[in-house]
Amino acid sequence: MDVIRLLWPKWRTVRNGSQKPGERLKTWFLLILGIGFGFVIFFAAHYILAYIKDLYVGPGLELQELRFEINRRLLGMAVMTFFAVLIFSNIITALTTFFLSDDLELVGALPVSGDDLFLARFVEMVTESSWMAIVFGTPVFLAFGVVYSAGPAYYAVIPVVLFPFLLIPAGIGVIVTMALVSAFPARRIRDILFLLAIVAAGFIFMLLRLLQPEKLVNPDAQLSVLAFVQSLQAPMKSWMPNLWATEVFARLAQGSLGETGWMYLALLWGTGLGVTAAAMLFSRAFYPDSFSKSQEATRISISRTSLVNRLVAGVSAPFQPATRQLVMKDIRVFLRDTTQWSQVFLLGALVVIYIFNFRAMPLSRLPVDQFKIQNLVSFMNIGLAGVVVTALSARFVFPMVSLEGRAFWIVKSSPLPLRGFLWSKFLIAAVPLLVIGEVLIVVTNFILEVSPVVWYAGVITIALMTLAICGLGVGLGARFPRFTVENPAKVATSFGGVIYMIVAMTVIGAVVVLEAWPTYAYFMAGFRGDPITPGQMVWIAGNLTAAVVILAAATLWPMRLGLRWLERMEI
């Protein structure tokens, strides 16, 4: 009964928050958006699975068992990925839920048993860490059943499998977290784990790219690829829970569980409940001492070194004295937060993969004019680079105003105008994003050997587009601030973050469409040696003017909107 009382305030917070003026509309908007996203995943998974199911690989190779085995292993890889992500996600979430949450001092003083406190926090942790796996995983499982015309029992067993499957990584995460906090300060563990996760993710992305998956779409290599898949050993072991879940889904898709399927289902439930019980026993033994150690402060030295001091002073030197202090503060806060600056490793890996994709692209195999296709790919690369910059801005730029936190009243009551405050954020974000955007365009254009017209169009467009994306990020971040949220990822995935992504993607699409015809006209005129006609010049000038106006409006209008909102905000 105490578990329900402990969870009740959380539920009331969510319920009351959704009933505020305007919040109900946001809730419905996000719900519809989530459903739409689920449908996209479902149809993508259905297309891939159905394509492999109906695949014809040549005389004598149309094997039903082989094709089902390929799909079963693809499903197993997806479940294995979910399981690995859930383990790490639960470790990180357990640190916050059990040791670093702001309400722990109050909750810990309540007259409730330790087991009730553990169960309440465990339910909260599972909910927070597992919802993403459910959103991504359920459409995949549904698509697998639809492709193989599974019966009602298949769809009914999905929640029966997911519930114990989610308990296992949650229990492991609690045990690992408490063991680590017993030996090290909690805040230092979070930084170390996050840094290792970023490095590991970058390494995995690089490894997957070096496998050259583009060979799968090479018709000449189709037979060798299928022979490789046929001889591939499943990347799972019989003692791993992801295998048990995969086998339950695969056997039900074929008709019935059988004795082996029931055994795997029983293993899932037994292991899930057993790991949860083990986590509770571990909590009884180690949680009091672990919580005491989690209150120890950590020493941060990277932002106090002489090298960092010189770097911060050099970067902030061009600004006015008042703005300079804000710039120095933002840079130091960024360097002090390991969860922020460590993502540079992942960013570097993604940039390398992005560039390597263009180098490995088999354009020479296409039966079209190589010069034309290279310029077409280069022009489409403008939109792709804009999407990359938008994603980075959503993670780093949009939360910048919200990260001022509860101390925003100091900024608002200071002599520095809010206009200068917002534009200092804009300049801090624009410089590194401009470098990233230009590197993506310049290096890929060099690899593709494009014409000068497409080259200059890409360089100029990505510069203006980056400024617009930064303006949208800072401005809409100020319009939809969340000063009570400490995690930047939660700010980026809020309602305002969704609005920002939609507006930014719309701007990118509009600019690419407007510049497509002028770029094509100039390119073809130079290719054929024909002059540009006066009528074409009018259309070109009109399209380019419209693109510049859209980018200027996307830069300035959100900044003005955010400024007005902050000025009217009561602290």
Secondary structure, 3 states (H helix, E strand, C coil): CHHHHHHHHHHHHHHHHHCCCCHHHHHHHHHHHHHHHHHHHHHHHHHHHHHHHCCCCCCCCCCHHHHHHHHHHHHHHHHHHHHHHHHHHHHHHHHHHHHHCCCHHHHHCCCCCHHHHHHHHHHHHHHHHHHHHHHHHHHHHHHHHHHCCCCHHHHHHHHHHHHHHHHHHHHHHHHHHHHHHHHCCHHHHHHHHHHHHHHHHHHHHHHHHHCCHHHHHCHHHHHHHHHHHHHCCCCCCCCCHHHHHHHHHHHHHHCCCHHHHHHHHHHHHHHHHHHHHHHHHHHHHHHHHHHHHHCCCCCCCHHHCHHHHHHHHHHHCCCCHHHHHHHHHHHHHHHHCHHHHCHHHHHHHHHHHHHHHHHHCCHHHCCCCHHHHHHHHHHHHHHHHHHHHHHHHHHHCCCCCHHHHHHHHHHHHCCCCHHHHHHHHHHHHHHHHHHHHHHHHHHHHHHHCCCHHHHHHHHHHHHHHHHHHHHHHHHHHHHCCCCCCCCHHHHHCCHHHHHHHHHHHHHHHHHHHHHHHHHHHHHHHHHHCCCCCHHHHHHHHHHHHHHHHHHHHHHHHHHHHHHHHHHHCCC
